[in-house]
Amino acid sequence: MTQIAVKLTAYNKDVQRYMMNGNRSNTSNKTMILEAIENAVISVGISFEKLFPSKSKRQAVLDEIIYYLSGSGICKVSAATLAEKTGASIRTVSSAVKSIKETGEIIVAGLADGKNKYIFVLKSHPNFESIMKEVFFVDIAKQNAEHIAEQDFSKSVGTVGRNGQKLSSNHYNFNNLKQEKEFIQESIENDLQDLDQNTKEIRTKLKSYAANDYQLLFFDEIMSFPFPNAIKDAAGVLALRIGMDTDEKKVLKGMQLLNKIAINMVDGVEIRNIAAVFSEGINKPIQNTDLDKKQSEQLKKVQFYNWLV
């Protein structure tokens, strides 16, 4: 089935109309769908257990969504509702939804008319094509025909060079390796971001992923320091993002950067993705301002200093 590349949105009335005409959800269908998704994920060389660990909250979120989809093949639900139904945190729901996207078996869309809800569509459901056409107004059959025609054209023209030889597949392989690396990184980070785990469990998992002891040291520094909870919640991911080449100097730089992020947060600056901001900043040279020099000297003299003071 052709993958929908753009982020889809639909209007609440269109979704509701289709759901009203669909079949009711049931447990037996849910079990069959879950097994099919697990088999599909494993068949492409991905660990289903890593995406949805057994008896975890992420797995509970998946179960709930599949139950909703077992009827008509489409459902709309908010993160808050999923959190309430499964006992998970909003952050864990978000992590579960990321893993659901990675399976490639369920489309994750949103409402276009201001309602803060997810729309999930089961691609293997018999209603899939009609859902796409009647709810999202996307003609899948037409897209598939165009996709096949494009592939045939590419085979006859794009894979042959001027001398009749096949072109190198290095670019294709590079993209595949890049996507695989990004997938592995995201899967590991999702594993560490599950807020239902305690600090000891996260550190244990981090120890198996980290390339050197300085990454573990950086994690310990973050958890010992009086940073805002949002930074501590991301400590495992930050310890990975600081890099496998981390040394004492880079740990110091990372702490200085997090101190600046914390100060901005206290000043009211909204930072939605702390890990992304940190990743961008850790690879840039720290400006040699008087304030930076002073902070650096403080950190060299004492292991921690209170950013609240």
N, C-alpha and C positions, 0 to 999 in steps of 0.2 A: 504494500500500500504506500502511496506517495506520502512522504512526511510533510506536514504543514509547517512551513518555515517561519511565517509571520505570526505575531501574537494575535490570536483571535478574540473577538469580543462579540457579544450578542445582547439583544435587548430582553429585559426580564419578561415581558409579555410573550415574546416568541418562545422563550425557554419554557415558560409555564404552560403555554398552549400545547406544546409537544409532550411535556411530562404528564399532562392530564389525560392524554390519549394513549399512554403507554401501559405496559404490564406492571404489575406490582412486584416489588422487591421480594426475594425469598432466599432462604439460607442455602438450599441445595444448589441453586444457580451460582450463588456467591462462591461456594466451595469449588465448583468446576472452573469458574473464571480465575480464581486465585491460582489453581494448579496450572492452568494454561499460561498465565502470565509468568509464573515461576519457571516453567519449562522453556518458554520463549527467551527469558533472560539468560538462563543457563546455557542455552543452545548457541548464544553469541559470545560465550566466554566471559560472562559477568557473574560475580557471586551474588546470588539473591540474598544470602544471609548477611552480606555486608551492607546491602541497601536497606534491608528490613530485618534486623536481628530478632531471633525468636524471643517471644514474650516481651518485646520492647514496646514503648509507646509509639514508635514509628510504625511498627507492624499493626498496632491497634488502629491507628489512623487509616492505614491502607485497608484493613478489614472493613472499617466503617464506610469508606468511600465505595469499595467494591459492592457492599450490600446495597447502597443506593443505586449503583449502576446496574445491578442484576435484573432490574425491571425493564425500563425502557431504553437503557444504554446511555442516558444522560442524566445529570443531576446538578443542582446548584446548592452550595452550602458555604457558610462563612467559616473562617478560621476559628472564631470564637465558639461556634457550635461544635466543630470537630474537637476542640480542646475540652469542652464541657462533656461531650459524649464519651471521650476516651480517657479523661483524666490527665491529658498531656498539657504541656505549656504551649503557648502560641509559637514560641521559637521552635519547639519540637514539631509542631504541625507544619511549619514552614519547611523544616528539614525533610519531613516525610514527603511533602509535595515535590521538592527538588528530586528526591529519589524516584518518585512516581514518573516524573518527566523523563528520567534517565532510562526507564524500562522501554520507552518507545511504544508502549501498548495503550497508553491513555493520553488523550489530548487534554491539556490544562489551559483553559481560557478564562475570560473574565466578563463581567457585566458591563455594558457600555453606558448604562443610564444611571451611574452614580452609586449603585449598590455595591458595597464592599464584600463581594462573594466570589468564590471560585465557581467555574463551570467545568465539570469533568465529562469527557466523552470516551466511551469504550470503543476502540477501533475495531475489535473483533466482533462487535455486536451486529446482528443482522440489520439493525436500523441505522447503522453508521452513515451510509450514503444519504439516506433520507434526512437524518439529523443535520448533516452538514448543509444540505440543500435548503431545508425548511427553517432551520434555526439560524445558521450562519450565512445562508445564501451563497454557499460555495458548491460548485458542481464538481464533485470528485471524479465522476466518470469522465468528464471532459478533460480534467487535469491529467488523469492517467493516460488518456489517448495522446495528449500533447507531450507528456513525458516520454512515452514510448517512441513517438516520432522523433523527438529530440535525441534520444539515445541511439536510434538507428542512424541518424545523420552523423552523430559524433563518431560512431564506429566506422562509417564509410569514409569520413574526411579527417576527423581529428586525431585518429590513432596512426595515420600514415604520414611519413615525412616526404620531402621532395624526391628522394631517391627510392621511394616505395618501401622504406624500412619503417618498422613500428617505432613510435616515439617512446622515449623513456618514461617509466611510471614513477620516477623518483619523486615528482611533485605530489602525485597521488599518495604514495607511501608516506611522505613527509607529513601531509595533512592528517593521514590516519594515525600516525605516531603522535602527532601533536594533540589530536582529539583524545587519544587513549591516555596520554599523560595528564591532560586536563581533567578527564573523567576520574582517573585514579586519585588525583589531588583532591577533587571535590568530594569523592566518596570518603576519603580519609578525614577530611575536615568535617563532613556531616557526622561522621562517627564520633569525633571529638566534641562537637557542639551540642550533643544531646544533654540538655540541662537536668535530666532525671538521674544522671550519674553524679557521684560526689567527686571531690577534688582528688582523692586517692585513686579512684578508678580512672579518671581522666589522665592522671600522671602515669599510671601503669600502661595505658594504651599509648600515650605519647612516647614512652620509653621504647616501645616496639617500633615506632615510626621514625623517631628522631635519628639524625645522622651522627650527632656527637653530643657529649655531655653538656656543652655550653647551651644547647637548646633547652635541656632540662633545667639548667641553672636559670635561664631566662624565665621559664615558666614559674619556678619557685620565687624568683624576685617579684614577678607580677603579683602572685598570690599573697606574698608577705607585705607588699606595699599598699598603702591606703588609697588605691585607685577606685574610681566609680565601679559599681557592679557590672556595668556594660562592658568595661575593659576586662574585668576578671572573668566574665562569662566567655570571652573570646581568647582567653590566655592560651589554651591548647593550640588554637589555629595560629595565633601570633608567634608561638614558639616554633611552629613549622615555617611560617612565612619569613622569619628572620634569616633562614637559609642554612644549608649544610656547612657553609664555610664560617660559621659563627665562631668568634673568639671572644676573649675578655673585653676587647675594645668595642666590638660590635654589640655586645650585651649592654655596655655603658651607653652607646649611641641609641640603642633601642629603648632603654629606660628614659633617656632624655626626650625622645620623640613621644613616648606615651605620656610623659609629664606635660608636654605641650598640648597634646590631644585632650588630656584631663582638664587643663586650665580652660581651654576653649569650651568644653562641655559645661563647666561651671559658669562660664560667662554667657551661656545660653545659646552657643552655636550647636545646631543640630547636625550630628554626625551619624548618618544611617548605617554606614558600613565601615566599622572601625578597622577591620582587617584590610580592606582595600586602601584606606588612607595610610595605614601603617606600611603596607607593601610599597606604596609609591614613595613614601618618605624615607624608608630605611636605605634605599639605594641612591639617595641624594646626599651630597655633602652637607653637613650641618654648618650653617653660617657662623662665622667667627665674630659674633657680636659680644659685647661685654657681658650680657646676660648669659649667653651660652658658655662663656669662659668661666663665669662664676658658678653656674650649675655644674659644669664639668669638675671643677675643683672640689665642690661640695660632695659630689658622688665619689671622688677619689678618696676623700678623707673619711666619709662615713658611707656605709653600704646603702642606706636609705635616707631620704629626707621627705618631709611631709608637704605635699603640694597644696594642702589646705591652708598652711600658714602663710 
